[in-house]
């Protein structure tokens, strides 16, 4: 294979892609139960990654056969009790004593397939905040961490696309590639990938993770430029050997690579 990496096109005709991810998925925000559930539900709707999925209110579409049939996934949530604990602190410079509120609320998010009811992903987490004003503390605590909704979607709605073009490489290490998917199927800035190698054992296809990548730029509805963040050398060798590699979306890491 010639190493003019700006022109090489790796023709991977096979594409292992989640059927519901062939186009941008539609996610409905459903029932939230527990204390302050409506506030948390509104926060979830507001923080959903709309570049990744289409977001609708389940209560607005569930009784409309035409609208509800287009829903691919439904998010529900169970909330624990909201605690507001008054604490004492000391200001760093003046050593003055002051009082503040420490707010916490736990929640369990669930993403289900709208057609089968199968659980695709869950997140058990909590939000917390502190403020000298009790009302402001409560409001901040109720604002669901936008990362949690994002991680739930990325974990449960998987996109898998092949490499299209090697964009940049240095010596024996690939730096960036263009993959065969873009905004049309919900790839957007902030999305992370596992780079997986396809192989076959006893007639079944299996996939081994050989590296990681993240979106550098969404070029169009059908193409995305990705930066290889781990496994640069091994990925380069596999591509040179015409091994089929797929970029499979993964949950956003806690520590960004």
N, C-alpha and C positions, 0 to 999 in steps of 0.2 A: 504494500500500500504506500502510495506516495505521501510524503510528509508536508505537503502544502496545506496546512490545517485550515486556512481560510476558505479553501475550495472543496475540501473533502466532504462528500455526502455519504453517510452510512445508511444504506437502504435497508432499514429494518421494516419489512412489510407486515410482520406480525405485530399486533398491538394488544397487550394484556391490559384492558381498561375496565374498571368498574362500570357496569351497564348504566347505572344511574349517573355516572360522572361523564358520559358522552357529551352531555351538555350541562350547563350550570344548574346545579340542583336547587330545588325549592324547599325551604325549611319553614315550617309553621311553629310558632311559639304557642304552646298549649297551656295546660293547667298548671298553676303554681299554687301550692298549699302551704299553710303555716302562717305565722305572724308576719304582718307587713308584706304579704305575698304579692299584692298588686303593685306596690312600689318596686319590688325586686323584679317582677315580670316586665314592667315598663323599662327598667334599667337593662334587662337582658335584650329586649327588642332594640333599644337604642345602641347597644354595644356590639350587636352582631356584625360580623365581617361581610358587608353587602357586596364587596368585590368578589368574595369567595362563593356566596350563595345568594339566591333570591329569598327575601324574608317576608313572611306574611303572618298575620294574626289568625290563629286557628279559629277563634270565636267568630271571625268575620267571614270565613270561607267554609266552615264545616257543614253548614246547611245548604250550600250551593253545590250541586253535583258537578257542574262544569269546573268550578274553581277548586274544589277539594280533590278531584282526581289528579290534578297537577301537582299536588303536594307529595314530595318524596320522603321527607322526614319530619318528625314531630319532636319538639323539645318539651319536657316537663321538669318540674322542680319541686322538691320537698324542702322546706326551710325549718331550721331549728329556732329556738327562742333567741330573741335579741337581748343581749345583756348590756347594761350601761353601768359601769362601776366607777364610782368617784374615788379618785386617788390624789395623793399629795406629792408634789414635786418641788425641786429647788432650782431656781434660775442660776445659770452657769456663772454669769458675771457678777450679779448683785447679791447672790446667795439668798435671795428673797424666797420665802415659802409661798407656793401657790397651789391651787386645786384645779384638777382637770378631770374629764370623763374619758374612760377607755371603753369603746364600744366594740362588740364582737357579734357576728351572726354566722352560723354554719348552714350549709346547703348541699343538697345532692342533685346534680343535674343529670338528666338521662336523655339520650338521643335514640329514638326508635325509628325503624323503617315504617313508613305510614301504611304500607300495603300488607306487610306480614306481621307487624308488631315486634319483630326481632330487635333486641337491644344492640345498637351499633357501638355505643360508647357511653361511659359515665364519668362523672367527676365529683368527688367528695372534697369539699374545700370550705374555706371560710373567708370572710372579709373583716377587716378591723380598721379602726380609726380612733384618733384621740383629738380632743379639742376642749378648751376651757368653757366653751358654750355647749350646753347639753343638746340643744336642738340641732346645732351645726354638726355635732359629733354623730348624732343619730342619722342625719341626712347623708353624711359621708359614708357611714357604715352600710347604709342600705344601697349605695351605688355599687352594684355588682362589678367586680373586677372584670374589665373587658377581656383580659387575657383568658379568663376561664371559658367564656363562650367561644372564643377563637380556638382554644385548644380542643374543646369538645367537638367542634366542626371538623377541624383538621384530623383528629383522631378517628372520627366515625365515618367521614365521607372521603374515601380514598381515591386519589387520582394517580394513574400509572401510565406514563407515556415513554416512548423510545427516544433515544438521541437522534437528532437530525443532522447537525453539523458541529464539528470541532471548531470553535471560534479562535481559541488562542492556546498555545502550548509553548513551554520553554524546555528545551532539551527533551528529556524523557518524561516530563510531567505535564499533564493537561491542566490548564488554568480555568478556562471557560468553555461551555458548550451551548449550542442552541438545541432545545428539545421541541418535540412535535406536539405542542399544546400551548394554549394561551388563555386569554380572558374569556373566550367562548365556553370553556369548560370549568371556569372558576379558578384559574391560576392567577395570582395577584401578588403584589409586593408583600413580603413578610412570610411567604410560604417556604417551608423547608422540605427537603427530600432525602430519602435513603436511595443510594445508587445500588441497584440490584442486578446480579448476573443470573441469566436464565440457563438452566440445565435440565436434563431429563434423567429420571431414575425409575426403572421398571414401568416405563410408559407414562409416567406422571411428571409434569413440569414442576420444578421447585426453584426457589429464588433465594440467593445468598447475598447479603448486604456486603458490598466491597468498598463503600465510601459514603460520604455525605455531601450535600450541596444545598445552596439556597438561591432564591430568585434574586438576580441582579437587576433585571429589567424585563418587563413584559413588552415584547416587540409588537405584537398584534393579537388578533383573536385566535391565531393558530400557532404562534411561535413565542418562545420565552428564552431569554439569555440567563444562564445559570452559572454561578461560581462554584467550583469544586472546593470544598472546605476540608475534606479528608479523603485519603486514598488516591491522591493525584497520580502517583507513579503506577500503581496497579491498574487504575482505570485506563491510563494511557496504553499500557501493554495489552489489556483486553480489547480495547478498540482497534489497536493495530492488528490483532489476531481475529478481527471480525466477530468477536463474541457479542451476543445480544445483551445490551444493557438497558434497563428501564429506570426511570426516575419516578419513585413512588412517594407521594406526599406523606408527611409524618407530623406528629404533634410538635408544636413549637417547643424547643428545648428550654429548660429553665436557665441554663447558661448558654448564651449564644456563641456558636463557633464561627 
